[in-house]
Amino acid sequence: MSEPILIGKGEVPVYLLPQMANRHGLIAGATGTGKTVTLQRLAQSFSRIGVPVFMADVKGDLSGISQPGGEHPKVRQRIAAMGLTDFAFEGAPVTLWDVFGEQGHPVRSTVSAMGPLLLSRLLGINETQEGVLTVAFRVADDQGWLLLDMKDLRAMLQYVADSRAELQTRYGNVSAASVGAIQRRLLSLEEQGGLQLFGEPALDLNDLLQTDERGHGVVNILAADQLMQAPQLYGTLLLWLLSELYEQLPEVGDRDKPKLVLFFDEAHLLFDDAPEALMDKIEQVVRLIRSKSVGVYFVTQTPLDIPEQVLGQLGNRIQHALRAYTPKDQKAVRTAAQTFRPNPALDTAQVITELGVGEALVSTLQSKGQPSIVQRVLVAPPQSQIGPITPAQRAALIRQSVVYGTYEREVDRESAYEILKARAEQQSAAELEAREQRAETRTAGRGRQGVFEALAKSAARSIGSQIGRQIVRGILGSLLGRRR
């Protein structure tokens, strides 16, 4: 069995049992109360017992986990206050990732892997437009055309719009206006940097499950400070990662520790404006992914940020201070207090507003799955550096990574765009050849017309009856028809 993870100490030490870590968790608290340091403490503790970690770095200061901590006075003070006699500074093995490829290895998905449901949420399109997008995916699947990057999707939408009459009976109505609206949303997404998210090589999930030569789990850090400028892109990327893990990892049942732990900071962005169909999927994935031995920890300001159906599945809870200045704040405090198993010695709602920086109310699942009574604790400090690393250190980590060179060069293989482009070129060539043949025919016809022109005009003048005029019109009409 893996050793328990010390979260903090109050009247008694409070531990997180690794075998219960895949029951998910919540780290909540107002800005500046210590959530980030708590996250870093937990991530490094999981790494030490051999569990790989993935976490989004929204403020740009989690990269310090890769370096040993220094003589920080507050850390020394906390070590002494908690009586941590076996505390030693050390860093964790780290792999850096970045959708934009600037602060880490590029992170990509394919359009097909993202799917119409998540892509619709990313684009913020309505139900009718989502139906059109679904048709485009279905047609591509039926034709065996890969949708890998943004130009594939654009080409596919154009094909569906151009072929809507022949597709209608099998797939339903496709509105050209809806296609145009989706294309405009794609353009907006490209301006936010979303173009770089789609393509190949796509992220191999096995690269998130690495351990180093000491058996320590690799901490995968996604640079999200720039990504946060496009909140929908950030939230959708994390949901895609969660769904891919659920789809690809095998069922393993209960283990003595998780196979992977995910920390999703600014967790409310995963759920903001999510349609009901997507929320149902999220709830299902969170509920069932623990059977794949994956733990998910949501990091946010208040439990109100998490939908009730998801919040009820978070068994391990760390609550930092909340402020109660407004009615909404007071509701958040009451909600947070009600999520804990009561401690007769604590007024939980009152204590939440009194906690200092680095203090928290903690309840974790015990060996039989029941939550412990809530305890007020000082959170143990991380053994690694608090704060970001230098650009030179970051560059060195990227070059030393085992995946360096795997994702840096984008690959563009044949997919829907190339196939549809080739079809269009073939059709254009065929139309050009047909026009040239018709031109040759007309040229030859004009030569013959000189020979018979006098006879034709004479014959036309000589036909005076109604029947004669109908025949002539019929012949000319037929020729003109063929010429068109």
N, C-alpha and C positions, 0 to 999 in steps of 0.2 A: 504493500500500500504506500502511496505517496504521502509525504509529510504534510500536515495541515498548513494552510497559509495564514500567517498572523496578519489580521487587519489592523488591530489596535488593542489598547489596554485601557480599562477603566477600573472599576472595582474588581473585575475579572478580565483575563485576556479573552478576545473574541477571534475565532478562527473560521476560515472558509474551508470546508472539507472538499478536497479535489473530486471525490466521487459524486459530489452533489453540485459541482460547478456547472454541469451541463443543464441544470434547471434554471439557467438564465439569472439575470440580475438587473438592478437599477442603481445608478449612482446619480443622486440629485442634490441640488443646492444652488443658492443664488451665486451670482458672479463674484469671484474673489474669496470664496469660502473654502477652497482647497480641493475641488473636484479633480483638477488636472493632476495634482500630486498623488491623490488617491488612485487615480487611473494608472499612473506610472508605477506606483507601488505594486498594484495587483498584476499588471502586465509583466513586470520583472519577476515577480514571485512565480507566476505560471511558467515563465521561461526557465527558471531554475529547476523546476521539477519535470522539465522535458516537454512542456506543452507549447506548441507554436501559437503565436498571437497575431491578430490583425487589428490595427486601430487607425482611425482617421485623425490626423493632426490638423485641427481646424485653426489653431492659433500659431502654429509653427514652432512650438517649443517642446515637443515630445522627443525630438531627435537626440536630446541629451542622454536618453536611456542607453545609448551606445557607448557612453564613456563612464569611467568610475567617478563617483561623487567626490567632491573636495571638502575642504574644511569649512563648510558653510556653518556660520554660528547658530542659525536656527535649527539646523539638522543636529548639530552637536547637543544643543539644548534639549531637543526632543529625545535623542538617544538616552541622555542622562535621566530625563524625567520618567521615561518608560522602563529604565533599567535593562536596556538591551545589551547584554554582555557579549553576545556572539556576533555583533554587527560588524560587517566589513564592507568597504566600498569596492564596487566592481560594476562593470558595464555588462550589457546583454548583447548577444549577436543580433544584428539588425540588417534587414533588407529594406531599401528605400524605394518607394513607388510614386509615380506622378503621372496623371492623365496627360499632361502637357509635355512630359519628357524632359523637364528642366531640373527638377529637384530629386529625380529618381528614375527608375526604369519605367518606360511607358506602360500604361495599363489600357488594354483595348478589349472590346467585345465586338462580335459581329452583329450586324443588324438582325440576322436570323435568330441568334441566341437571345438577343434582347426581347424579341417577340412583339406583337402588336399591342398587348395590354400595357406593358411597361413603357413602350415607345409612345403610346397615346398619352400616358400620364406625363411623360417627359415633354411632349409637345404642347400639352394643355389643350387638346382638341375636343370637340363635342362628340356626342354619341353617334351622330350621323357620319361625321368624318372618321371616327374610329371604325365604323362599319366598312367604309371605303378602304381604310388602311388594312383591315383584316382581309378584304377581298384581294388586295395586292399581294399579301403574304400567301394566301391560299393559291392564287394563280401561279406564283413562283414555285411553290411546293409541287403543284401538279405538273408543272413543266420541267421540274428538276433543275431550276435555275437558282444559284446561290445568291443570297443577299448578304454581302460582306461589309460593304462600306456605304457611305452616303450617296455616292454617285449610282450605285446599284439601286438604291431605293428610289432615287429621283427618276431613273430610267424606267423602273417598274411602274411607278405611278403614271408616267407619261404613256406607257404602253397600255395600261388599263384604261386611261382616259380615251386614247385613240381607238381602242377596241371595244368600247363599252357596249356598242350595239350587239356584237356577236357574243359578248360575255354575259349579257343580261339574263338570258334564259337559264343559265347554269348557276350564276353567282349572285344574281339580283342587280338592282339598279345601281349604277355608278354615276354620280353627279360630277360633271366637269368643274362646277363651282367648288365642290368639296375637295377635289384633287388640287385645285388652285390654292385653296386655303391651307391644305397640308404642305404644299410646296413653299408657301410663304413662311410657315412655321419652321420648316427645315432651314430656310435661309436665316431666320432669326437664331436658330440653334447654332448654326455655323458661326455666326458672328460672336456668340458666347464661347466659342472654342469647342463646341460639341463635335465638330468634324473629326477631331483627333481621337475621340473615344472609340470610333468605329473603324475596324480594319483588322488586318492580320500582320504578325502573329497575335492571336487572341491570348489572353491570360490563361495559363495552364494552372488549374487549382492546386496541382501537386507542388507547385513552386511556393505555395503558402504553407506547406506542411513540413518544412525542413527543420532539422536539428543540426547543431554543430558537432565538432569532434568530441566535446565534453558531454554530449547528450542534452545540452540546453536547447530549448525551443527557440527558433528564430522569431524575432519580433518584426513583423511587417508593418511599416509605417507609410500610410498614404498621405502625401502632402496635399492638404485640402484648403490651405489659406487662400489660394487663388481660385480654387474650385468653388469656394463658398460664395463667390460673386455671382454664381449661377446656381441658386439653391435647388432648383428642380433637377439639375444635372447631378448634383451631389447626392440628393436623396435617392434618385433613380439608380445611380451607380451602386449604392450600397444595397438596395433591394435586389438588383440583378445579381450581385455577389451572393447574397443570402439564398436566392432561389436556385442559383447554379450549384451551390454546395448541397442544397437539399436534393436536387435532381441527380447529382453525380456521385455523391459519397454513398457507400454501402451501409446497410443497417448493421450495427455492431452491438446493440444492447447496452447494458450497464458495464462500465469500465471503472478502473480505479482512478482515472483522470481523463479529462476530455482529449479528443484528438486535435481540437482547435478551439480557441476562444476569440470571439469578435467583440470589440468595443466600438460602439457607434456614438460618437460625440454629436452634439446638436441633434439629438434623436427626433425632435419634433418635425424636422424637415423630411423624414421618411413618411410621415403621415399627413402632412398639410395638403389639403385639397385632393387627397386620394379618393377616387370614386368607390362606391360600395363594393363593386366587384373586386377591385384591387385590395381593399381592406380585408375582405373575406380570405383572399389568397395569402395575405401577410399573416393573418391570424393562424391559418392552417400551417404555414411554413414554420412559424415560431413554435407552435405546439408540437409539431412532429420532428423538427430537426434535431431535437435532443436525442432521438433514437439513432442519429448518425454520429453521436458523441461530439456535438458542437454546442458550445455555450455562447449565448448572446447577451451582452451587457449594454444597456441603453444609458447614455450619459446626457443629462438634460437639467434644466433649472428646477422644474417642478413635476411631480407625478401627473399633474393635469395635462402635460404635454403628450402623454402616452394614452392611446385609446384603452378604454376599460377592459375590453376583451383580451388585449395584449398584456396590460398591467397585471391582470390576475394570474399570469403565467410566470411572473418574475419572482422566484423564491428567495433570492439573496438580495438584501437591500441595505444600501448605505445612504443615509440622509444627512447632508450637511445643512448649514443654517439657511432658513428662509426668513424673509422680512414680511411683516404683516401690516403694511401701511394702508392698503386699500381693501375694499370688500373682496376683490378677486384674490389678493394676497392671502387674506384670512381664510378664504375657501381652500386655497392651495395648502395652507398649514393644516387645516382640519383633514383634508384628503390624505396628506402625508402621514399624519398621526394615526389615521384609521387603517393604514396598510400594515401596521406593525402589530405583532402579538403583544398585548399590554404587559407592562412591568409595574407591579403595585408600588414600587419605590420611586416611579417617575411619572410626572405629568408630561406625557409625550408632547402634546401640542404646545405647552409652555416652553419646554426645553428646546424645541426646534428653533424658536426665535432667540434663544439665549446662547446658542453654540458659538464658540470662537472659531477663528480660522484654524483648520486642521483638526477640528473636533467633528464628531459625527454620531448619529444614532444608527446602530447596526443590528440587523437580525439576519441570521443565516440558517440554512436548512441543516438539521441534525442527521445522524446516520440513518434514521428510519423515515426521513423525509418531512418531519414536522419542523416548523419554524421555531427558532429559539425566541425567548422573550427579549424585547429590545433592550440594548445596553448603550450607555453613553461612553464613548471612548475617545482617547487621543489616537489618531491614525498614525501608524508607524511610517517613518520616512522611507523613501526609496534609497537603494544603495548606489544608484547611478546619479549622474549629473542632473541637476534641476535647471532647465533652460536649454536653449538651442545650441547646436554645435556650429562651428565656423564653416564657411563655404569650402575651405580646403579640406576639412574633415569629412564633409559631405561628399565631395568629389572622390576622396580616397575610399570611402565606404562603397560607393557605386562601382568603382573599378575593381574592388576586391570581392564583390558579390559573386556567388556561384552562378547567377543567372546573367551576369554581365555579357553583352553581345547577343543574347537571345532575342530581346525585344527592341533593341535599338534601331534595327533596320526594318522598315516596313516592307511587306510583301504584297504584291497586287496580282493575284492569279485570276484566271478566267472565271467570270461570274456573270450576273444578269446584265450588267452594263455592257461588257464586251460582246455577249451573245446578241443582245438587242441592237447594238451598234453594227455588228456584222450583218444582221438581217436587214437593217435599214440600208446599208451600203449595197447589198445584193439587190434589194428592191429598186433602189435608185438606178443601179446599172441596168437592170432589166427595163425600166421605164425609158431610160435614155436610148437603149437599143431599139425599143419599139417606136420611139419618136423618129429615129433615124430611118427606120424601115418605111414608116408612113411618108416621110419626106421624099424618099427615093420613089415611092409609088406615085406620089403627086407629080414629081418631076417627069416621070415617064408618061403619065396621063396627059400632062400639058403638051408633050410632043405629039401624041396621037391626036389631041384635040385639033391641032392645026390642019390635019388631013381631013378630018370629018366635020370641021366647024361649019363649013358652008352647007353641006348636006343636012346637018342637024338643024340649022336655022331655017333652011328651006322647008324641012319636014314639019317643024313646029308651026310655021306660018300656014302650011297647007292643011293642018288639022283644025277644023273649025267646029267640030262637034263637042258636046259636053263630055262624052266618053273619052275623046281624044285628050282633052285638057286634064282629066282625072288621071289618065295613064301617065302623062308627062310628069304631073306633080308627084305621082307615086314613085316614079323612077328617081327623080331628083331628091325626094324625101329620103329614099333608101340610101342614096349615095351620101347625102349630108349626114345621115345617121351614122353611117360607118366612119365618116371623117371625124365626127365628134368622138 
